Amino acid sequence: MAQSNMLAMILAGGRGSRLHDLTNKVAKPAVSYGGKYRIIDFPLSNCANSGVDIVGVLTQYESVLLNSYVAAGGRWGLDTKDSGVFVLTPREKADSGLDVYRGTADAISQNIDFIDAYDPEYLLILSGDHIYKMNYDKMLRFHKEQGADATIAVRGVPMREASRFGIMNTDGEGRIIEFEEKPAKPKSNLASMGIYIFTWKTLRKLLVEDMKNPDSDHDFGKDIIPVMLNGGKKLCAYEFSGYWKDVGTIDSLWEANMDLLDSDNELNLDDTSWKIYTEDSGIVPQYIASTAKIDGAYINQGAAVGGTVQRSVIFTNCKIAPGAKVIDSVLMPGAIVEEGAVVTRALVAENVRIGKNAKVGDKKSEEILLVAKNVKGED
Amino acid sequence: MANKAFGVINSAANYIRVEGLHDYRPIGAFTFIGRFRVIDFPLSNMSNSGINRIHVYLNSRPRSIVEHIGSGRHYNINSKRGNLQLLFTQNNGANSIYNTDITAYMENLEQIERMPQDYVIIAPSYMVYKQDYQKLLDDHVEAGNDITILYHKVDQAKEYYRACNVVELNKQKGVQSITRNMGTAKDKNISMDTYVMKKDLFVALIKKAKRESSAYSLADIIALSCDTLDIRGYQHKGYFAAITSLDDYYRANMELLDYATAMDFFKQDWPFYTKTTDACPTQYFQGAKVTNSMVCNAALIEGTVENSIIGRHVHIGKGAIVKNSIILSYADISDGTYIENAVIDKWVKVKNVKKIVSESVTPAYIKRNDVL
């Protein structure tokens, strides 16, 4: 922790059941996004770019792939002597049995020993399922300037949608005076992004007390934040205005992919001053054949396109045969669309094959079709 | 498992000169099909063959290669159980005839003599091919040869491979002579400048060459040893390119636009490693028209691209047409520009000149950083 004296913990736990078959075998943060990335590349790259060198990734659901993926910290440049990425799953300890993480706060509490080993001054808590670019160091500077005990990143959402979020009511100078989880009648439109900076000493004490409280759900939103507000601690709201997307559902994941087709998209993955790092497969550039027609697309290396692609995102190693059509769709790594097949308004999962002349998806459908199994073709 | 051989990656001979591109970097650092560097191929061949002690020779303008190779970790070389050593050579005086590989080996003789392996595999950094060196070594040891030379049978030796050597073989694949390709016949066995031999013989040849002439190269001294040593040829099959001129560079890249050729060369069981730049995927805008092309990541394509190789972070503007060309990284081809049969080097901006066309077989070359 040579740089910021802040340690990050990424809450990567959830099963992510609203992503259905995409998370049958992998934790949500390891789900593919954006042609070449996985969702967790975003918080990890943000940490690396912000000078946060030690990152714990907290998970209990299907941790194997996530572990093999993030433990190679070199992908994000987090592999020096003073840096590292650690997957922290529930474990048996000398003074307690093996227990699952009971809530977001409990997941941190059960790893107090890990955090203490690095003796950080500040703790950054992140979600593993959001797509955004953010400089956490700027947020830390704000936290220090305010002399806050906790700083919560917030973003303005349309007032009519505010009741879907955790809403922060501030005193006009940025100090949070009230926190309401999904309020029926929101007083403000400042929604919590699930990104917190805590002064570690303060939080540590509260976590130890929270662990002993049988009535607690051991959750940051439900328990820790209210206790801090009631106890007169200083909580500040840090406003963020850039691109931010929660990709917890098939529709939102599809949408976040589609956002990349807009050349002026706010996320701007092309910005070399804030790279999003990921696994590199050392594969050939994308090949666009003589038979191909491409009309608006975001395509990664290793893909081979012989057919028609319209307004779609095509990941690594996808193959689209001559005569096939992919429209308003997302093809995840290794997906294959055979001759004559048509894919419309669909999200095709990794390595899924759409057989000859098969038709999947519907341009009139409101919902995006998830294709998670091979589709048989017709001759 | 420790390999019985260590690897040596040599630079191109001093008489090989690639017009334009070579002014800025050695051939090993040339970009190949947009995302690789030429040196990735010999290094990956060695790494995939289980060779994990590798000497890489660098002479002039080594910066780009040093940056690209780094610690060698992306070639799957673990620094605790192997390493890539970058060996520098001084430029010896004004006359380039003294800048031979033998001079470089002499300067680093101590490093060579200290290698614990019994055998050495020497490969050039100006050729692109795939070869299992373990198999080459096993066959060499089993046959009991003094030296095994890798060669490729070509039928275009009149037009191409002009700076390469040709091996003359007898029926037992014994090498009878090694001479420069003079373009006298179309069918030739081109030397791939790749040799397997015992380390002791390698050291002896280096010393002998030094004694005989300051201008000798390793190829020269091996050629002179055809009568006294048992030197055999080993035929290579598959894709092979020798980057010894701008024409060769252009043709070698273009050959891989044939998808079947490319897929035969790039196979999952034999990965070619390279340094990642973490570039995002490529954006095709409405109105873009791309056919038979290889396109690297982070390109922005608004115009038309045909039979071309487009490098990373290249922008092809609206209404621009790029045909039969190689556009290297970060080049910006403005709206309405027409480019045909050209090699556009890195960071070039084509904005005021509206047409770049080479009528001849030799492509037009636009210098690095140029604004046209």
Interface residues (C-beta under 8 A of the other chain):
Chain A: G34 G35 K36 G74 L260 L261 S263 L269 D270 K275 I276 Y277 T278 D280 G282 I283 V284 P285 Q286 Y287 I288 A289 S290 T291 A292 K293 I294 D295 G296 A297 Y298 I299 N300 Q301 A304 V309 V313
Chain B: I33 G34 R35 R73 H74 Y259 A262 F266 P271 F272 Y273 T274 T276 D278 C280 P281 T282 Q283 Y284 F285 Q286 G287 A288 K289 V290 T291 N292 S293 M294 V295 C296 N297 A298 L300 V305 I309 I310 H313
